[in-house]
Amino acid sequence: MIISIATGPWLPVPALQGGAIPRIWQGLAEEFAARGHLVRILCRSYPGQPPTEVIQGVQYIRQGGFPQSPNITLDLLKDVLYSLLTFPTLPAADVLIINDFWLPVFASLRSKVGKIIINANRFPKGQYQLYTGTDFFAAASHSIQEAIAQQYPPAISRMRVIPNPIDTHIFSPSPTPRVMRKEKVILYVGRLHPEKGIHLLLDAFAILSQQISQVKLRIIGPIKGFQGGGGEEYLRTLKLKSTGLNLEFLGPIFDLPQLVNAYRDADLFCYPSLAEKGESFGIAPLEAMATGLVPVVSDLACFKDFIKEGETGYFFNHRTPQSAENLASVLASAIDNWAVTREISTKASQKAQEYSYKKVADLYLQNFQTLLIN
């Protein structure tokens, strides 16, 4: 089978500075190639990366591309230009997976690109009725599937949930037992942006610190706007809130072994996202679970695909004026009932194994075969 993967105008692949989506496509492409398929990744050009190269049996073809900005309108215009320049060069294939806004529209005008599959990793914004030429929609979560179905009912018969994978070889529990310490370390990994609820986490931690003295908060992630962060003004707000608290900001960690060690060096994971229409899946909580960390997350539907209350993690109600108190209460309960939390840790790690590259690649390939037969 010949498989093309078009990642859009923003992402260098392999990722040069972290990035879950580039990691996902690199890992899946290598899994496809290891099974004997011819795989190409079509991605943006980037300084230091050659126009073409082969890595682990995957051919990378790089051309065009733009830096992403905070301005959605400007980015949509950039994406139109990128798609117009890219679609005439799409190579012949059996299937074409697209992770982009405009390219599916133009790709359907070109013959021999293969069956067109949209990797739906973002909440729809009304654009799916443009994708009449798409053969299959791979929704990253059930919440994305439901949102697409509501906005574009004709997609229902052509849609399945295929989750994002993680590298379960890298993200795994420590070979040695976690250190039992009195001071519990709560970890957040992700973008430092208001929609991620970091300010809410600090408010909750301030409350928690009055209830439990031996607790520490560690925050890892980018603050710069071009990396998806909330900028220096938001950082100043966070640092003002953190005054007097046992807290540290470590900045982003792009080296995966170092990132895994950061997960393994914590006791609880908290991901208090407020992005009702922004979170599509939740890679960071799943990676944390794979290392044996119990996640405490906001009550967003996408997390419920792999987190079950009291079995593989905890939820808190983020939709009330008392959201900080709610989060503090859940964190306190997890720490006070540590024996239960340790049992959940084992189940969380086992659940995360269901999202390996191998198992998710199986789902994609099964659907490819069905598409090619029909």
C-alpha positions in Angstrom: 0.0 0.0 0.0 1.2 3.5 -0.8 0.4 6.0 2.1 0.8 9.7 1.9 0.5 11.8 5.1 0.2 15.6 4.6 0.8 17.4 7.9 0.1 21.0 6.9 2.0 24.3 6.7 3.0 24.6 10.3 4.8 21.5 11.5 8.4 20.5 10.9 8.6 16.7 11.0 10.4 15.2 12.7 9.8 17.8 15.4 12.7 20.0 16.2 11.3 21.3 19.5 8.8 18.9 20.8 5.3 18.9 19.5 2.9 16.0 20.0 1.4 16.0 16.5 4.7 15.7 14.6 5.6 12.9 17.0 2.3 11.1 16.3 2.8 11.2 12.5 6.4 10.2 12.6 5.6 7.3 14.9 2.6 6.1 12.9 4.5 6.5 9.6 7.4 4.4 10.9 4.9 1.7 12.1 3.3 1.6 8.6 6.7 1.4 6.9 7.8 -1.4 9.3 4.9 -3.4 7.9 6.0 -3.1 4.4 4.0 -0.1 3.2 5.5 2.7 1.1 5.0 5.8 3.3 5.6 9.5 2.5 5.2 12.4 4.9 4.6 15.7 3.1 5.5 18.6 5.5 6.7 22.1 5.6 10.3 23.0 4.8 12.4 24.1 7.7 16.0 25.4 8.2 18.3 22.5 8.9 16.1 19.9 7.4 16.8 18.7 3.8 14.1 18.9 1.1 13.9 15.1 1.0 15.3 12.3 3.2 14.5 8.8 4.3 14.3 8.0 8.1 13.3 4.5 9.3 11.9 3.6 5.9 9.7 6.8 5.7 10.3 9.3 2.9 10.0 13.0 4.0 9.2 15.5 1.3 9.4 19.1 2.5 8.3 22.3 0.7 6.7 25.6 1.6 5.2 26.3 4.9 4.8 29.2 7.3 5.2 30.0 11.0 1.9 29.8 12.9 0.6 33.0 14.5 -2.0 33.9 17.2 -4.1 35.4 14.4 -6.6 32.7 13.2 -7.7 34.8 10.1 -4.1 35.3 9.0 -3.3 31.7 9.5 -6.3 30.6 7.4 -5.1 32.8 4.6 -1.6 31.3 4.9 -3.1 27.9 4.8 -5.1 28.6 1.6 -1.8 29.7 -0.1 0.0 26.7 1.2 -2.7 24.3 0.0 -2.9 25.9 -3.4 0.8 25.5 -3.9 0.9 22.0 -2.4 -2.1 20.1 -4.0 -0.7 20.1 -7.6 2.4 18.3 -6.3 0.6 15.6 -4.3 2.1 12.3 -5.3 0.1 9.2 -6.4 -1.0 7.0 -3.5 -3.6 4.6 -2.3 -4.5 6.7 0.7 -3.8 10.3 1.6 -4.1 11.3 5.3 -4.5 15.1 5.8 -4.1 17.1 9.0 -4.9 20.5 7.6 -7.8 22.9 7.1 -7.9 23.7 3.4 -5.9 21.0 1.7 -8.8 18.4 1.7 -10.8 20.8 -0.4 -8.2 21.1 -3.1 -6.9 17.5 -2.8 -10.3 16.2 -3.9 -9.8 18.0 -7.2 -6.7 16.0 -8.0 -6.9 12.4 -9.3 -4.6 9.5 -8.2 -3.9 10.9 -4.7 -5.9 8.0 -3.3 -8.6 7.8 -0.8 -8.7 11.1 1.2 -8.8 10.7 5.0 -9.1 13.7 7.3 -7.4 13.3 10.6 -9.9 15.3 12.7 -7.8 16.6 15.7 -9.6 19.8 16.3 -13.2 20.8 17.0 -15.0 21.6 13.8 -15.8 25.3 13.1 -18.3 24.7 10.3 -15.8 23.8 7.7 -16.8 20.1 7.2 -19.4 20.8 4.6 -16.5 21.9 2.4 -15.1 18.3 2.5 -17.6 16.6 0.2 -14.8 14.8 -1.6 -13.4 13.2 1.6 -13.7 9.4 1.8 -13.1 9.0 5.6 -13.0 11.0 8.7 -10.8 9.8 11.6 -12.0 11.6 14.7 -9.5 11.7 17.5 -12.1 11.3 20.2 -15.8 10.6 20.6 -16.4 14.3 21.5 -14.9 15.3 18.1 -17.0 12.7 16.4 -20.2 14.0 17.9 -19.3 17.6 17.0 -18.6 16.8 13.4 -21.8 14.7 13.2 -23.9 17.6 14.5 -22.3 20.1 12.0 -22.1 17.8 9.0 -24.4 14.7 9.2 -23.3 13.3 5.9 -20.0 12.5 7.6 -21.5 10.0 10.0 -21.4 7.0 7.7 -17.8 7.8 6.8 -16.4 8.4 10.3 -14.8 6.4 13.0 -13.0 7.3 16.2 -9.2 6.6 15.8 -7.4 8.0 18.9 -4.0 9.6 18.9 -1.2 7.2 19.9 1.7 7.6 22.2 5.1 6.0 22.3 4.5 3.4 25.0 8.1 2.2 24.7 9.3 5.7 25.8 6.4 6.7 28.0 6.4 3.9 30.5 6.7 3.4 34.3 10.1 3.6 35.9 11.8 0.3 36.1 12.3 1.0 39.8 9.4 1.7 42.2 8.5 5.4 42.7 10.1 6.9 45.7 7.7 7.1 48.6 8.1 10.7 50.0 6.1 12.8 52.3 6.2 15.8 49.9 3.9 15.1 47.0 4.8 16.7 43.7 2.0 17.7 41.4 3.0 18.1 37.8 1.6 20.0 34.8 3.0 19.5 31.3 1.7 21.6 28.4 1.4 25.0 27.0 1.2 27.9 29.5 -1.9 29.5 28.0 -5.0 30.8 29.7 -7.2 28.2 27.9 -5.1 25.5 29.7 -6.2 26.8 33.1 -2.8 27.3 34.6 -4.1 30.3 36.6 -6.9 28.1 38.0 -4.3 25.5 39.0 -2.3 28.1 40.9 -5.5 29.3 42.7 -6.3 25.7 43.6 -2.7 25.0 44.7 -2.8 28.0 47.0 -5.9 26.5 48.7 -4.3 23.0 48.8 -1.1 24.4 50.4 -3.1 25.6 53.4 -4.6 22.1 53.9 -1.5 20.0 53.1 1.9 21.6 53.9 4.1 19.0 52.2 3.1 19.5 48.6 4.9 21.0 45.6 3.7 22.1 42.2 5.9 21.8 39.1 4.9 23.4 35.8 6.6 22.4 32.5 5.8 24.0 29.2 6.3 27.0 26.8 5.1 30.5 27.5 6.2 32.1 24.2 3.4 32.9 21.8 5.0 31.3 18.7 5.1 28.0 20.7 1.5 28.3 21.7 2.0 29.9 25.1 0.1 32.9 26.5 3.1 35.3 26.4 5.0 37.2 28.9 2.0 39.1 30.4 0.4 35.8 31.2 3.6 34.6 32.8 3.7 37.7 35.0 0.2 37.0 36.1 1.1 33.4 37.0 4.3 34.4 38.9 2.3 37.0 40.9 -0.2 34.2 41.9 2.7 31.9 42.8 4.2 34.3 45.4 4.9 32.4 48.6 3.9 29.0 47.1 6.2 25.9 46.8 6.2 26.0 43.0 8.6 26.0 40.1 8.4 26.8 36.5 10.8 24.8 34.4 10.1 25.9 30.9 9.5 23.5 28.0 11.4 20.1 27.8 11.9 18.9 24.2 14.1 16.0 24.9 11.8 13.0 25.3 13.9 11.0 27.8 14.2 14.1 30.0 10.4 14.6 29.7 9.8 11.0 30.7 12.1 11.5 33.8 10.0 14.6 34.7 6.8 12.5 34.7 8.5 9.7 36.7 9.8 12.3 39.3 6.2 13.4 40.1 3.4 12.0 42.2 0.2 13.4 40.6 -0.5 14.9 37.2 -2.9 17.8 36.8 -4.3 19.1 33.5 -7.0 21.7 34.3 -7.8 22.7 30.7 -10.7 25.2 30.2 -10.7 24.8 26.4 -14.3 23.5 25.9 -13.9 23.7 22.1 -10.1 23.4 22.0 -9.2 20.1 23.5 -9.7 17.3 21.1 -8.0 14.4 22.9 -5.4 15.1 25.6 -1.9 13.7 24.8 -0.2 15.0 27.9 -2.6 13.2 30.4 -2.2 10.0 28.4 1.6 10.2 28.4 1.5 10.9 32.2 -0.8 7.8 32.7 1.7 5.7 30.7 4.4 6.5 33.2 2.1 5.6 36.1 1.0 9.1 37.1 -2.7 9.5 38.1 -4.3 12.3 36.1 -6.6 15.0 37.7 -8.3 16.7 34.8 -11.2 19.1 34.1 -14.6 17.7 33.2 -14.1 17.8 29.4 -15.6 15.1 27.3 -12.5 14.2 25.3 -10.7 13.0 28.5 -13.5 10.5 29.2 -12.3 8.3 26.3 -9.5 7.1 28.4 -10.0 8.4 32.0 -12.7 6.9 34.1 -13.5 8.5 37.5 -11.9 6.6 40.4 -10.5 3.9 38.1 -7.9 5.6 35.8 -8.0 9.1 37.1 -10.0 11.9 38.7 -12.2 14.7 37.3 -13.1 18.1 38.8 -15.9 20.4 37.9 -14.3 23.4 36.2 -17.6 25.1 35.1 -18.6 26.8 38.4 -17.3 29.9 40.3 -15.9 27.4 42.8 -13.7 25.6 40.3 -10.5 26.3 42.2 -12.0 24.9 45.4 -13.3 21.9 43.4 -9.8 21.2 42.0 -8.1 21.7 45.4 -10.6 19.2 47.0 -9.9 16.5 44.4 -6.1 17.0 44.7 -6.4 16.8 48.5 -8.5 13.6 48.3 -6.0 12.0 46.0 -3.2 12.7 48.4 -5.1 11.8 51.6 -6.2 8.5 50.1 -2.8 7.6 48.7 -3.3 3.8 48.8 -6.3 4.2 46.5 -4.4 6.6 44.2 -1.5 4.1 43.9 -4.0 1.4 42.8 -5.3 3.8 40.2 -1.8 4.4 39.1 -1.4 0.8 38.0 -4.8 0.8 36.1 -3.9 4.1 34.5 -0.6 2.8 33.1 -2.4 -0.3 31.8 -5.1 1.8 30.1 -2.4 3.9 28.3 -1.0 0.7 26.7 -4.1 0.6 24.6 -2.9 3.7 22.7 0.4 2.4 21.4 1.6 3.2 17.9 1.1 -0.5 17.0 -2.5 -0.6 18.1 -3.5 2.7 16.6 -1.8 1.8 13.3 -3.9 -1.4 13.3 -7.0 0.7 13.4 -5.9 2.9 10.5 -4.8 0.0 8.4 -8.1 -1.9 8.9 -10.0 1.1 7.7 -7.7 1.7 4.8 -8.3 -1.9 3.6 -12.1 -1.4 3.9 -11.9 1.9 1.9 -9.8 0.3 -0.9 -12.1 -2.6 -1.2 -15.2 -0.5 -1.5 
